[in-house]
Structure formats: structure tokens, C-alpha cells
Amino acid sequence: MEKIRCGWCEKDDLYRKYHDEEWGRPIYDDETIFEFLILESFQAGLSWYTILSKRENFRKAFDQFDYRKIALYTGHKIEELMNDPGIIRNRLKIKATVTSAQKFMEVQEEFGSFSAYIWGFVDGIPLDRQPKTLGDIPAVTPISDCLSKDLKKRGFKFMGSTVVYAHMQATGMVNDHIETCFTRK
């Protein structure tokens, strides 16, 4: 029997695997949250498919998204990344990743974990919007607006409301699987 999925993921097996195994599943560990935060920031202005297809290259280039290491990157490392054809070579986004790693640790210090901070915007419980169709899924919400503003205030870059909402979807803070999607079961 054919699985019914959200229509956006039917492009190929890479997308289907991501949809079936990751998207919309609650993530509470800081390491994975950081990875998605950075990947989503690189997506700004690009397709998620582009980022997803380069994910392993990003992991290798950015020390498996170890924010402790990334926070210490110097100009030399930034130049090395600018010459890596396996990732998106956008200087502003690469520098923003270093800043985000530093700010990420500041938030951890303040809240005990980044997870406690970010999940606090939804009271620790995934929001289940139960959309009937892809057209029922918004690009932004009042919560993503609020979270985006707070992240920017804390010094994070490339964290507009659309990027933040995509992060919320990816990390399961909001469940936007359409109601007929097999993952709802």
C-alpha cells in the first residue's frame, strides 16, 4: 500500500526520507537544534532541497555542527569555508554561523540549555495545527515573529520569521504534517 505523505516531499528519495524520519519530530537536544538552526539560516533565499542535498558537506565543513568549535572560528577558517565547493559559500552566512554559535552558548548559559529557551515559546509542547492541505500551512506565525525578534535581539543573524517557522517545523515545535499524512499515525 502506498504511503500518503505531505506533497512537498515527493520530489525524490532524499526528500521522502527527510520527511518520513525527521521533519516535524520533536527535537530537544541542543546539538541537533543547533544543526537545524544553521541549516535553516543557510536556506534563506534558497530552497530547502539545496541545503538538504549539501547537508553532509555542511557537517564535514562545520565540524559536525559543534557550536563550541564553531564559536572559535577565525578569519583563516572562514576563508577555508569560502573555498569549500560542497557548501553554500556566502561570507555573510558563514560569519553569521560563527556569531550564532557564540550567541547559542550565551543562551545556554542563561536558560540552562538552548532547548529550554526555544521550546519555551511553545510551552514545551509541540503545536499541532492539523492542516488539511499544504495551502493551510503558513510561512510565518505570531510565535515565529516573536521568536525571530528575540533571536535577532540576542545577536543571531539570518533569523527572519520565515526561517524561524521553518526551523520550528523541522524540529517538531509545530506539527504541520497534513492530516492524511501517514506520519500522523
C-alpha positions in Angstrom: 0.0 0.0 0.0 1.3 3.4 -1.0 2.1 5.8 1.9 0.4 9.1 1.8 2.8 11.9 2.5 2.8 15.7 2.6 3.0 16.7 -1.1 6.1 18.9 -0.7 8.4 15.8 -0.1 7.6 13.8 -3.2 10.5 15.2 -5.3 12.8 12.2 -4.6 14.0 9.7 -2.0 16.2 12.3 -0.2 13.1 14.5 0.5 10.9 11.5 1.3 13.5 10.1 3.8 13.8 13.5 5.5 10.0 13.9 5.7 9.5 10.3 6.9 12.2 10.3 9.5 12.9 13.8 10.7 10.6 16.7 9.7 8.1 17.5 12.4 9.6 15.2 15.0 10.2 16.9 18.3 13.9 17.6 18.9 15.1 18.6 22.4 18.9 18.1 22.2 20.9 21.3 21.7 23.3 19.7 19.2 20.6 18.8 16.7 18.7 22.1 17.3 21.9 24.0 16.5 22.4 22.0 13.3 18.9 22.8 12.1 19.2 26.4 13.2 22.4 26.8 11.0 21.0 24.8 8.1 17.8 26.9 8.1 19.9 30.1 8.2 21.8 29.0 5.1 18.4 28.3 3.4 17.4 32.0 3.5 16.8 32.8 -0.2 17.4 29.2 -1.3 15.4 26.0 -1.4 15.5 23.5 1.4 16.3 20.8 -1.1 19.6 22.7 -2.0 20.5 22.7 1.7 19.4 19.1 2.4 21.4 17.8 -0.6 24.5 19.5 0.9 23.9 18.6 4.5 26.7 16.0 4.8 29.1 18.6 3.2 28.0 21.1 5.8 28.5 18.6 8.6 32.1 17.9 7.5 32.9 21.6 6.8 31.5 22.8 10.1 32.9 20.2 12.5 29.7 18.2 12.7 28.0 21.4 13.8 29.9 21.5 17.1 29.0 25.0 18.2 31.8 25.1 20.8 34.3 24.7 17.9 32.5 27.0 15.5 32.4 29.8 18.1 36.2 29.9 17.9 36.5 30.0 14.1 38.9 32.7 12.9 39.3 34.5 9.6 41.5 31.7 8.3 38.7 29.1 8.9 36.2 31.4 7.3 38.4 31.7 4.2 38.7 27.9 4.1 34.9 27.6 4.2 34.6 30.2 1.4 36.7 27.9 -0.7 34.7 24.8 0.0 32.5 24.0 -3.1 30.4 21.5 -1.1 28.6 24.2 0.9 26.9 27.5 0.3 29.8 29.9 0.1 28.1 33.0 1.4 30.5 35.0 3.5 27.8 36.7 5.5 26.1 33.4 6.3 29.4 31.8 7.3 30.2 34.7 9.6 26.7 34.6 11.0 27.2 30.9 11.8 30.2 31.8 14.0 28.2 34.6 15.7 25.2 32.2 16.1 27.5 29.6 17.8 28.7 32.3 20.3 25.1 33.5 20.9 23.8 30.0 21.2 26.2 29.4 24.1 25.1 32.6 25.8 21.5 31.5 25.6 22.5 28.1 27.1 24.2 29.9 30.0 21.1 32.0 30.6 18.5 29.2 30.3 20.4 26.1 31.1 20.0 24.8 27.5 19.1 26.3 24.2 16.3 23.7 24.1 14.7 25.2 27.2 14.9 28.6 25.7 13.4 27.8 22.3 10.8 25.3 23.4 9.6 27.9 26.0 8.0 29.8 23.1 5.5 26.9 22.7 5.4 26.0 26.4 7.5 22.8 25.8 4.7 21.2 23.8 4.5 20.8 20.0 1.8 22.8 18.4 -0.4 20.5 16.3 -2.1 22.6 13.6 -3.6 19.7 11.7 -3.6 21.3 8.3 -5.9 19.6 5.7 -3.8 20.7 2.7 -0.4 22.3 2.0 -2.3 25.5 1.4 -3.3 25.6 5.1 0.3 25.8 6.2 1.5 29.4 6.9 5.0 30.7 6.2 5.1 32.6 9.5 3.0 32.8 12.6 2.8 35.2 15.6 5.1 32.8 17.5 7.7 32.7 14.8 7.5 36.5 14.6 8.1 36.8 18.4 10.9 34.1 18.4 12.6 35.8 15.4 12.6 39.2 17.1 14.0 37.7 20.2 16.8 35.8 18.4 17.7 39.0 16.5 17.8 41.0 19.7 20.2 38.4 21.1 22.5 38.9 18.1 21.5 36.0 15.8 21.6 36.7 12.0 19.5 35.3 9.2 16.7 34.5 11.6 13.7 36.1 9.9 10.2 34.8 10.8 10.1 32.5 7.7 13.4 30.9 8.6 12.3 30.6 12.2 9.0 29.0 11.3 10.8 26.5 9.0 13.0 25.7 12.0 10.0 25.2 14.2 8.6 22.8 11.6 11.8 20.9 11.2 12.4 20.4 14.9 8.8 19.5 15.7 7.9 22.6 17.7 5.0 22.6 15.3 3.4 19.7 13.5 2.4 20.7 10.0 2.0 17.3 8.5 -1.2 17.3 6.6 -4.0 15.3 8.3 -3.8 12.4 5.7 0.0 12.0 6.1 1.0 8.6 7.4 3.4 10.1 9.9 0.4 11.4 12.0 -0.3 7.8 12.9 
